[in-house]
Amino acid sequence: MHVLVPLAVAVPLLAAAAIAAANQRMRPGVDDGVAIAAAAATAALCMLLVLRTGNRPVDVFFGGWRPRGGVALGIAFSVEPLSASLAALAAVLTAAALVFAWRSFADAGSLFHVLMLVFLAGMVAFALAGDLFTMFVFFELMGVAAFALTAYRSDSPGPLQGALNFAVTNSIAAFLILTGIGLLYGRTGALNLAQVGEALAHRRSDGLVVVAFCLLVVGFLVKAGVVPFHFWLSDAYAVAPIPVCVLLSGAMSDLGIHGIARVYWDVFSGPLAPHAEAVRLTLVVLGVASALVGAAMSFLEAGLKRMLAFVTISNAGVFLAGTALLTPRAFAGTSISVVAQGCLRGAIFLVLGTVVHRLERGDELTLHGRARPYVVTGAVFGLAVLGLAGLPPFGPFLGSALVTDAARRLGDGWLPPLVAAAVALSSASLLRAGGRVFLGLGTRDDPLLTRAQEEASAEEPETPVSGRPPLALTPAGALVAVGLALGVVPAVATHARVAAARFENRPAYAAEVLHGRKPAPAPRLEGYRPPAAGWAYGATSTAGALALAALGLYRPRLPLGLRRVAGRALGPPVAVLRTVHSGVVGDYVTWLAFGAAALGGIFVLTLR
């Protein structure tokens, strides 16, 4: 069992090295096959880890440096079902993206495949890492690979600018994380998550602990793309190749939320226990703000890739709010949603890639009705978007029902309606785009929407380019099937709740890692049935998404008086939202500094 853990990271790294070494001697297509096989093998290893760690987590200490006397010196991986499921998600999405990209990047040799596999190795290792510095190292590894992949088409200024915005903001985030790690190391003399948590468990949350917590949280929020640290994300997605967007949207943003959950429960849950309510309220409000801002911006976009980037921001806000409720039930629901929605967003990007490849356009207004012949493609797109909207009884619905249940039990009855509104609005953006592109619904122009810059000035081709072979839609269909099926597979919710309870049990985790004590047997939980409120919110968000999509399609046909009233009410906030998303990296750094200072001020006032 223990050998599977390092193999999950070693397989993609060794495959990347082999492809790079044999680059000049490989026949066409061999690099694609090797990369896909490596990603598929990594996915299989991670899925085995999900199954094998259900009863007891697996801790691997490299070089045989096992803890003695409660002191851990070496590099450690700590694997439990929720972390392993994130690693499996990253591997599955990588395999799907590489299948989609078969022979599409042959013009640059094997560089694309090498970078994709290094990116995968970084994501898997980050998810499984059991000490702070290892998390930081692989945080940087996946970041560097992502920067290069975003700028892959560097023959035009757009990808370079998007990659620059991405690199600058995420490098600042890395410095913040490294500083937070340094503060914790100076206080505790340890880097292992369990040992740092034990050292802080019986101390009060003094200024150093609060500052370290703030720096780590801000760094991971930047990676997750949560408001107001989200500006880089839409610029990067708009210019990155479609296979890269699959990984950025489906896995990397979610790993930022995972990083926050990991450091809070393993390190800070002891000293911050008296202030848990303040942590909960601060992060829940931040998550809701991100969910609503991302949803609103997605509804204002006509560019399909940028639209889905804002949908990702909105979903990340929902995940942050669910995680911040700080209960096993909410975290279990969030974990299910992360995997299900990651698969569905990845599938949507692959569908968009198919449309863009065939029609050489990526703007819903320009593509009005031009994808009518692609019936199967449109059906896959529609199923994926309805799943994102929370359609019962599928995967995202199950996760949302658990979070709704947890919020109501905590007395936070205001949270589910806001989350449902954000989910409805963000999903409506995609349904509106699908209605225009695949069905020819709505008007051919809408001045409310921001068109993709490259599409606004491009000349429309007289005939579409030849389509990809049917294999191109196979990974998208498989991802949709997985994302939807999570909601109907028996006992998924029960296993997720057990795993979440163990994830949040810091004393048991420390005893297992530092002293080798077996965890207590997991409590037997009854099968989970979503409550009536969960079904109601799922149905409401789906119906709301359909209604808002119809409004978006036929808004120009509404009575002029009604449109003028709505314009006077909504015009100023829409103008503000568009202004702050300027595309200027200096503005983004300013917002990052403002957000870090504001969050730090709130934490200093409430956590001491």
C-alpha positions as MATLAB code, in Angstrom:
seq = 'MHVLVPLAVAVPLLAAAAIAAANQRMRPGVDDGVAIAAAAATAALCMLLVLRTGNRPVDVFFGGWRPRGGVALGIAFSVEPLSASLAALAAVLTAAALVFAWRSFADAGSLFHVLMLVFLAGMVAFALAGDLFTMFVFFELMGVAAFALTAYRSDSPGPLQGALNFAVTNSIAAFLILTGIGLLYGRTGALNLAQVGEALAHRRSDGLVVVAFCLLVVGFLVKAGVVPFHFWLSDAYAVAPIPVCVLLSGAMSDLGIHGIARVYWDVFSGPLAPHAEAVRLTLVVLGVASALVGAAMSFLEAGLKRMLAFVTISNAGVFLAGTALLTPRAFAGTSISVVAQGCLRGAIFLVLGTVVHRLERGDELTLHGRARPYVVTGAVFGLAVLGLAGLPPFGPFLGSALVTDAARRLGDGWLPPLVAAAVALSSASLLRAGGRVFLGLGTRDDPLLTRAQEEASAEEPETPVSGRPPLALTPAGALVAVGLALGVVPAVATHARVAAARFENRPAYAAEVLHGRKPAPAPRLEGYRPPAAGWAYGATSTAGALALAALGLYRPRLPLGLRRVAGRALGPPVAVLRTVHSGVVGDYVTWLAFGAAALGGIFVLTLR';
ca = [
       0.000    0.000    0.000;
       2.692    2.483    1.006;
       4.487    2.100   -2.324;
       1.416    3.379   -4.201;
       1.742    6.836   -2.636;
       5.121    7.880   -4.081;
       4.283    6.110   -7.341;
       1.313    8.458   -7.856;
       3.819   11.320   -8.108;
       6.745    9.435   -9.629;
       4.819    7.993  -12.612;
       3.975   11.347  -14.283;
       7.412   12.789  -13.461;
       9.255    9.768  -14.901;
       7.021    9.776  -17.968;
       7.708   13.489  -18.476;
      11.454   12.882  -18.202;
      11.284    9.979  -20.665;
       9.301   12.018  -23.206;
      11.727   14.931  -22.901;
      14.768   12.643  -23.293;
      13.373   10.848  -26.361;
      11.794   13.936  -27.916;
      13.885   13.869  -31.098;
      13.539   10.121  -31.657;
       9.820    9.586  -31.008;
       7.474    8.850  -33.844;
       4.409   11.110  -34.156;
       1.753   10.164  -31.638;
       4.036    8.190  -29.326;
       4.390   11.123  -26.924;
       0.584   11.425  -26.830;
       0.233    7.738  -26.033;
       2.892    7.746  -23.314;
       1.412   10.853  -21.670;
      -2.128    9.464  -21.720;
      -0.941    6.131  -20.311;
       0.961    7.891  -17.520;
      -2.042   10.053  -16.604;
      -4.362    7.037  -16.682;
      -1.962    5.023  -14.495;
      -1.785    7.921  -12.031;
      -5.591    8.093  -11.945;
      -5.768    4.344  -11.222;
      -3.207    4.641   -8.410;
      -5.073    7.555   -6.827;
      -8.394    5.731   -7.048;
      -6.812    2.739   -5.301;
      -5.678    5.115   -2.571;
      -9.236    6.428   -2.201;
     -10.485    2.872   -1.670;
      -7.616    1.644    0.515;
      -7.558    4.574    2.941;
     -11.220    4.352    3.928;
     -10.493    2.560    7.207;
      -7.134    4.087    8.078;
      -5.052    6.924    6.571;
      -1.685    6.047    5.034;
       1.377    8.023    6.153;
       4.581    7.756    4.142;
       7.873    9.149    5.465;
      10.497    9.299    2.739;
      13.955    7.972    3.493;
      12.675    6.069    6.509;
      12.624    9.215    8.655;
       9.715    8.155   10.802;
       8.756   10.372   13.761;
      10.315    9.572   17.131;
       9.156   11.046   20.382;
       6.560   13.098   18.536;
       9.194   14.780   16.310;
       8.980   14.438   12.518;
      12.014   15.514   10.495;
      11.556   14.094    7.016;
       9.310   14.701    4.042;
       5.898   13.149    4.579;
       2.789   12.319    2.587;
      -0.435   11.856    4.521;
      -3.169   10.205    2.484;
      -6.844    9.957    3.369;
      -9.887    9.535    1.098;
     -10.702   13.213    0.508;
      -7.147   14.192   -0.424;
      -6.781   11.101   -2.594;
     -10.055   11.905   -4.373;
      -8.708   15.346   -5.306;
      -5.534   13.749   -6.647;
      -7.653   11.260   -8.612;
      -9.731   14.121  -10.031;
      -6.583   15.889  -11.243;
      -5.321   12.701  -12.891;
      -8.649   11.894  -14.570;
      -8.935   15.429  -15.943;
      -5.355   15.287  -17.223;
      -6.015   12.016  -19.029;
      -9.208   13.433  -20.577;
      -7.432   16.634  -21.645;
      -4.572   14.677  -23.237;
      -7.005   12.449  -25.158;
      -8.765   15.565  -26.413;
      -5.423   17.130  -27.399;
      -4.223   14.108  -29.403;
      -1.799   15.398  -32.093;
      -2.959   18.991  -31.553;
       0.378   20.283  -30.239;
       2.802   18.468  -32.512;
       4.231   21.783  -33.760;
       6.278   22.225  -30.580;
       7.595   18.705  -30.167;
       6.805   17.095  -26.830;
       7.001   20.192  -24.632;
       3.231   20.301  -24.124;
       3.079   16.713  -22.850;
       6.037   17.228  -20.525;
       4.463   20.314  -18.976;
       1.067   18.645  -18.577;
       2.606   15.694  -16.740;
       4.690   17.944  -14.492;
       1.528   19.936  -13.768;
      -0.239   16.687  -12.841;
       2.596   15.570  -10.558;
       2.500   18.932   -8.757;
      -1.246   18.730   -8.177;
      -1.147   15.144   -6.913;
       1.771   15.811   -4.558;
       0.176   19.005   -3.222;
      -3.031   17.110   -2.425;
      -1.169   14.324   -0.612;
       1.582   16.332    1.128;
       1.793   16.013    4.902;
       4.140   18.888    5.691;
       4.046   22.599    4.962;
       7.246   22.916    2.958;
       6.353   20.001    0.671;
       3.013   21.680    0.032;
       4.853   24.871   -0.888;
       7.331   23.116   -3.210;
       4.633   21.388   -5.206;
       2.449   24.501   -5.102;
       5.289   26.202   -6.978;
       5.899   23.261   -9.304;
       2.324   23.195  -10.529;
       2.362   26.997  -10.731;
       5.443   27.155  -12.958;
       4.035   24.462  -15.257;
       0.694   26.302  -15.404;
       2.387   29.622  -16.259;
       4.210   28.031  -19.192;
       1.117   26.189  -20.419;
      -0.982   29.361  -20.297;
       1.546   31.119  -22.555;
       1.932   28.093  -24.827;
       0.660   29.992  -27.878;
       3.212   32.759  -27.366;
       3.119   33.997  -30.972;
       0.417   36.533  -29.990;
       0.350   39.061  -27.117;
      -2.835   37.734  -25.472;
      -1.376   34.519  -24.035;
       1.729   36.344  -22.854;
      -0.326   38.972  -21.019;
      -2.601   36.348  -19.456;
       0.379   34.274  -18.344;
       2.106   37.373  -16.953;
      -0.940   38.312  -14.860;
      -1.154   34.691  -13.716;
       2.550   34.479  -12.823;
       2.811   37.807  -11.003;
      -0.219   37.354   -8.754;
       0.503   33.696   -7.986;
       4.173   34.412   -7.286;
       3.110   36.990   -4.715;
       0.828   34.351   -3.236;
       3.768   31.961   -3.042;
       5.842   34.547   -1.144;
       2.983   35.021    1.311;
       2.727   31.273    1.879;
       6.475   30.922    2.331;
       6.482   33.777    4.852;
       3.644   32.150    6.789;
       5.524   28.851    6.816;
       8.649   30.645    8.065;
       6.721   32.220   10.938;
       5.312   28.852   11.980;
       8.725   27.213   11.745;
      10.236   29.964   13.862;
       7.575   29.463   16.509;
       7.418   25.637   16.550;
      10.649   24.397   14.967;
       8.576   22.035   12.827;
       7.163   21.749    9.312;
       5.095   18.577    9.595;
       1.417   19.513    9.717;
       0.647   17.229   12.659;
       3.678   18.364   14.668;
       3.001   22.064   14.078;
      -0.614   21.510   15.086;
       0.449   19.740   18.278;
       2.913   22.504   19.156;
       0.209   25.177   18.772;
      -2.723   23.198   20.157;
      -2.428   24.356   23.750;
      -1.373   27.929   23.076;
      -3.442   31.031   22.648;
      -3.732   32.598   19.232;
      -1.186   35.383   19.598;
      -0.238   37.850   16.879;
       2.300   35.591   15.186;
      -0.175   32.730   14.843;
      -2.858   35.032   13.468;
      -0.471   36.596   10.928;
       0.766   33.175    9.809;
      -2.820   31.972    9.398;
      -3.710   35.068    7.381;
      -0.693   34.735    5.066;
      -1.401   31.092    4.342;
      -5.110   31.677    3.780;
      -4.499   34.609    1.413;
      -1.940   32.613   -0.567;
      -4.342   29.730   -1.064;
      -7.249   32.078   -1.838;
      -5.217   33.525   -4.705;
      -4.669   30.036   -6.103;
      -8.386   29.271   -5.718;
      -9.390   32.505   -7.474;
     -11.645   33.820   -4.714;
     -12.752   37.483   -4.705;
     -10.860   39.868   -4.430;
      -7.893   37.663   -5.397;
      -9.514   36.336   -8.568;
      -8.608   38.804  -11.299;
      -5.781   36.758  -12.836;
      -8.029   33.767  -13.364;
     -10.324   35.097  -16.086;
      -7.383   36.565  -18.022;
      -5.506   33.249  -17.900;
      -8.480   31.103  -18.903;
      -9.340   33.368  -21.818;
      -5.992   32.721  -23.522;
      -4.860   29.289  -22.303;
      -5.318   26.258  -24.587;
      -8.493   24.296  -23.893;
      -6.729   21.232  -22.388;
      -4.932   23.531  -19.963;
      -8.205   25.227  -19.003;
      -9.606   21.800  -18.126;
      -6.945   21.417  -15.414;
      -7.040   25.040  -14.241;
     -10.818   25.028  -13.824;
     -11.447   21.434  -12.834;
      -8.644   20.839  -10.333;
      -6.171   23.635   -9.587;
      -8.673   26.163   -8.233;
     -10.175   23.493   -5.971;
      -6.725   22.657   -4.580;
      -6.567   26.174   -3.128;
      -9.678   25.441   -1.064;
      -8.161   22.103   -0.052;
      -5.029   23.916    1.149;
      -7.091   26.175    3.407;
      -9.001   23.230    4.881;
      -5.800   21.265    5.432;
      -3.858   23.976    7.257;
      -6.855   25.076    9.320;
      -7.785   21.645   10.658;
      -4.287   20.186   10.997;
      -2.478   23.314   12.247;
      -4.747   26.119   13.458;
      -7.905   24.426   14.731;
      -6.363   24.158   18.214;
      -5.259   27.751   18.897;
      -8.178   29.224   16.940;
     -10.838   27.008   18.535;
     -12.163   29.825   20.782;
     -12.549   31.994   17.680;
     -14.017   29.384   15.330;
     -17.201   31.404   14.887;
     -15.216   34.437   13.688;
     -13.255   32.291   11.226;
     -16.496   30.749   10.014;
     -18.294   34.044    9.483;
     -15.340   35.763    7.766;
     -14.670   32.998    5.274;
     -18.355   32.266    4.609;
     -18.983   35.935    3.763;
     -15.922   35.953    1.509;
     -17.149   32.796   -0.205;
     -20.639   34.195   -0.779;
     -19.194   37.428   -2.188;
     -17.050   35.431   -4.600;
     -19.994   33.260   -5.615;
     -22.175   36.273   -6.408;
     -19.489   38.372   -8.145;
     -18.353   35.428  -10.281;
     -21.931   34.623  -11.233;
     -22.717   38.238  -12.154;
     -19.573   38.580  -14.277;
     -20.250   35.307  -16.078;
     -23.699   36.597  -17.046;
     -22.101   39.669  -18.634;
     -19.712   37.706  -20.844;
     -20.164   36.543  -24.422;
     -16.696   34.971  -24.684;
     -17.196   31.316  -23.811;
     -13.844   30.629  -22.130;
     -13.945   33.817  -20.075;
     -17.552   33.077  -19.129;
     -16.583   29.657  -17.806;
     -13.684   31.250  -15.918;
     -16.137   33.395  -13.964;
     -18.339   30.340  -13.399;
     -15.256   28.699  -11.859;
     -14.765   31.734   -9.589;
     -18.396   31.501   -8.509;
     -18.104   27.766   -7.812;
     -14.907   28.346   -5.813;
     -16.799   30.808   -3.648;
     -19.498   28.214   -2.993;
     -16.819   25.665   -2.052;
     -15.151   28.141    0.301;
     -18.464   28.893    2.008;
     -19.174   25.179    2.466;
     -15.694   24.480    3.820;
     -15.870   27.479    6.145;
     -18.940   26.120    7.933;
     -16.369   23.965    9.769;
     -18.537   20.874   10.188;
     -17.936   17.359    8.805;
     -21.313   17.323    7.073;
     -20.597   20.574    5.211;
     -17.059   19.532    4.317;
     -18.303   16.173    3.041;
     -20.818   17.950    0.820;
     -18.176   20.361   -0.424;
     -15.821   17.482   -1.246;
     -18.515   15.731   -3.283;
     -19.301   18.984   -5.102;
     -15.617   19.625   -5.842;
     -15.223   16.273   -7.596;
     -18.593   16.326   -9.370;
     -18.379   19.933  -10.548;
     -14.704   19.559  -11.449;
     -15.658   16.777  -13.848;
     -18.564   18.775  -15.277;
     -16.566   21.985  -15.773;
     -13.811   19.975  -17.420;
     -16.380   18.413  -19.759;
     -17.816   21.820  -20.642;
     -14.362   23.111  -21.559;
     -13.821   20.071  -23.799;
     -17.173   20.666  -25.501;
     -16.292   24.316  -26.042;
     -12.953   23.211  -27.451;
     -14.727   21.011  -29.966;
     -16.974   23.894  -31.035;
     -14.097   26.365  -31.277;
     -12.043   23.892  -33.301;
     -14.861   23.238  -35.746;
     -16.115   26.791  -36.156;
     -13.015   28.865  -35.342;
     -14.969   31.111  -33.011;
     -15.379   31.319  -29.221;
     -18.056   33.980  -28.792;
     -21.703   33.077  -28.252;
     -23.012   35.997  -30.317;
     -20.796   35.209  -33.296;
     -21.684   31.509  -33.042;
     -25.438   32.123  -32.988;
     -27.071   28.948  -34.355;
     -23.930   27.738  -36.117;
     -23.571   24.610  -33.964;
     -27.068   23.268  -34.731;
     -25.683   20.243  -36.631;
     -23.713   19.082  -33.588;
     -26.603   17.455  -31.733;
     -24.551   15.090  -29.579;
     -22.129   17.849  -28.644;
     -25.031   20.073  -27.604;
     -26.606   17.274  -25.560;
     -23.368   16.662  -23.623;
     -23.069   20.401  -22.993;
     -26.667   20.666  -21.773;
     -26.371   17.721  -19.389;
     -23.170   19.119  -17.906;
     -24.673   22.570  -17.331;
     -27.874   21.192  -15.784;
     -25.684   19.162  -13.459;
     -23.817   22.323  -12.444;
     -27.167   24.001  -11.808;
     -27.893   21.423   -9.080;
     -30.445   19.282  -10.899;
     -31.591   16.494   -8.527;
     -30.492   13.790   -7.887;
     -27.060   14.132   -9.492;
     -23.595   14.741   -8.009;
     -23.575   18.517   -7.419;
     -27.072   18.293   -5.958;
     -25.968   15.728   -3.371;
     -23.045   17.908   -2.288;
     -25.240   20.997   -2.138;
     -27.882   19.155   -0.104;
     -25.292   18.210    2.532;
     -24.055   21.808    2.763;
     -27.625   23.118    2.962;
     -28.391   20.655    5.738;
     -25.261   21.687    7.654;
     -26.028   25.403    7.295;
     -29.573   24.954    8.600;
     -28.308   22.922   11.571;
     -25.922   25.775   12.435;
     -28.687   28.352   12.189;
     -27.232   29.913    9.035;
     -30.472   29.765    7.122;
     -29.484   32.823    5.075;
     -26.663   30.956    3.315;
     -28.519   28.371    1.136;
     -30.709   30.956   -0.680;
     -27.668   33.069   -1.583;
     -25.749   30.021   -2.774;
     -28.744   28.858   -4.815;
     -29.015   32.312   -6.405;
     -25.315   32.303   -7.335;
     -25.533   28.785   -8.755;
     -28.645   29.683  -10.772;
     -27.087   32.844  -12.226;
     -23.756   31.259  -13.155;
     -25.445   28.226  -14.713;
     -27.867   30.517  -16.572;
     -24.902   32.100  -18.347;
     -23.888   28.741  -19.779;
     -27.485   27.738  -20.612;
     -27.952   31.036  -22.437;
     -24.765   30.449  -24.409;
     -25.823   26.894  -25.213;
     -29.248   28.065  -26.373;
     -27.672   30.601  -28.731;
     -24.884   28.403  -30.056;
     -26.585   25.009  -30.379;
     -30.246   25.974  -30.863;
     -30.102   29.428  -32.446;
     -32.331   30.923  -29.730;
     -32.446   34.554  -28.743;
     -31.172   37.620  -30.526;
     -28.012   37.802  -32.605;
     -26.692   40.788  -30.676;
     -26.857   42.031  -27.106;
     -25.058   45.239  -26.084;
     -25.043   44.099  -22.450;
     -22.517   41.345  -23.167;
     -18.766   41.808  -23.329;
     -17.532   40.081  -26.452;
     -14.272   38.172  -26.589;
     -11.627   40.587  -27.852;
     -10.146   38.204  -30.371;
     -13.617   37.421  -31.704;
     -14.857   40.965  -31.947;
     -12.310   41.856  -34.621;
     -11.918   38.513  -36.331;
     -13.291   37.858  -39.763;
     -15.785   35.053  -39.793;
     -14.620   32.153  -41.984;
     -16.741   31.285  -44.967;
     -16.822   27.601  -44.044;
     -16.093   25.866  -40.763;
     -12.924   23.822  -40.418;
     -13.187   20.056  -40.406;
     -14.324   18.581  -37.119;
     -12.306   16.317  -34.888;
     -12.990   12.585  -34.959;
     -15.671   11.255  -32.591;
     -12.903   10.477  -30.065;
     -12.866   14.178  -29.160;
     -16.258   13.957  -27.434;
     -15.538   10.679  -25.649;
     -13.612   12.207  -22.705;
     -16.246   14.927  -22.300;
     -19.046   12.363  -22.187;
     -17.130   10.239  -19.689;
     -16.548   13.223  -17.400;
     -20.240   14.153  -17.522;
     -21.190   10.582  -16.643;
     -18.860   10.581  -13.619;
     -19.971   14.011  -12.413;
     -23.653   13.118  -12.591;
     -23.306    9.551  -11.267;
     -21.733   10.633   -7.967;
     -25.170   11.669   -6.774;
     -26.766    8.266   -7.322;
     -23.950    5.875   -6.325;
     -24.979    4.267   -3.009;
     -23.189    5.289    0.186;
     -21.129    8.110   -1.382;
     -22.529   10.613    1.102;
     -21.995    8.241    4.043;
     -18.356    7.539    3.165;
     -17.729   11.237    2.565;
     -19.137   12.145    5.978;
     -16.941    9.549    7.717;
     -13.871   10.759    5.841;
     -14.673   14.397    6.614;
     -15.071   13.654   10.337;
     -11.622   12.046   10.356;
     -10.162   14.909    8.320;
     -11.337   17.405   10.947;
     -10.195   15.351   13.969;
      -6.825   16.989   14.667;
      -5.911   15.071   17.867;
      -6.510   11.699   16.202;
      -4.534   12.795   13.138;
      -1.581   13.905   15.281;
      -1.623   10.657   17.286;
      -1.659    8.623   14.078;
       1.149   10.530   12.338;
       3.480   11.261   15.257;
       2.971    8.203   17.455;
       1.604    5.531   15.103;
      -1.590    5.010   17.090;
      -4.420    3.386   15.240;
      -7.452    5.634   14.839;
     -10.646    4.613   16.555;
     -13.064    2.654   14.359;
     -15.248    4.902   12.278;
     -18.763    5.336   13.636;
     -21.489    3.597   11.692;
     -23.635    6.206   10.023;
     -27.036    5.663    8.543;
     -27.496    6.150    4.837;
     -28.019    9.771    3.895;
     -31.244   10.974    2.360;
     -31.261   14.609    1.263;
     -33.848   16.582    3.251;
     -36.800   18.290    1.644;
     -34.983   21.626    1.838;
     -32.113   20.194   -0.222;
     -34.515   19.009   -2.917;
     -36.271   22.372   -2.883;
     -33.031   24.330   -3.327;
     -31.857   21.963   -6.077;
     -35.105   22.338   -7.987;
     -35.144   26.098   -7.397;
     -31.597   26.665   -8.623;
     -32.254   24.583  -11.747;
     -35.533   26.335  -12.515;
     -33.917   29.699  -11.777;
     -31.084   28.927  -14.178;
     -33.540   28.098  -16.959;
     -35.590   31.242  -16.290;
     -32.544   33.516  -16.169;
     -31.166   31.934  -19.340;
     -34.442   32.732  -21.095;
     -34.241   36.287  -19.777;
     -30.714   36.597  -21.116;
     -31.737   35.316  -24.535;
     -34.793   37.517  -24.967;
     -33.971   40.519  -22.773;
     -33.794   42.914  -25.768;
     -37.430   42.036  -26.527;
     -38.709   43.178  -23.133;
     -40.719   46.428  -22.978;
     -38.506   49.477  -23.328;
     -39.729   51.021  -20.065;
     -38.870   47.931  -18.082;
     -35.402   47.789  -19.631;
     -34.780   51.442  -18.770;
     -35.750   50.921  -15.124;
     -33.511   47.852  -14.901;
     -30.705   49.749  -16.607;
     -30.860   52.616  -14.113;
     -30.836   50.181  -11.189;
     -28.195   47.777  -12.423;
     -26.109   50.013  -14.660;
     -23.809   51.507  -11.968;
     -22.830   48.182  -10.305;
     -22.281   46.570  -13.709;
     -20.032   49.466  -14.726;
     -18.035   49.101  -11.513;
     -17.579   45.364  -12.031;
     -16.344   45.892  -15.562;
     -14.006   48.696  -14.535;
     -12.218   46.751  -11.807;
     -11.597   43.833  -14.193;
      -9.208   46.000  -16.153;
      -6.666   43.436  -17.322;
      -3.834   45.544  -15.864;
      -1.567   43.503  -13.621;
      -0.768   46.521  -11.440;
      -4.452   46.881  -10.597;
      -4.640   43.204   -9.739;
      -1.660   43.433   -7.407;
      -3.295   46.432   -5.735;
      -6.465   44.444   -5.147;
      -4.406   41.548   -3.806;
      -2.673   43.864   -1.341;
      -5.988   45.454   -0.345;
      -7.628   42.067    0.166;
      -4.718   40.751    2.220;
      -4.690   43.878    4.395;
      -8.460   43.817    4.894;
      -8.545   40.120    5.731;
      -5.546   40.518    8.025;
      -7.210   43.400    9.839;
     -10.383   41.378   10.364;
      -8.409   38.406   11.687;
      -6.319   40.558   14.033;
      -9.457   42.131   15.478;
     -11.426   38.898   15.859;
      -8.930   36.071   16.473;
      -7.003   37.380   19.493;
];
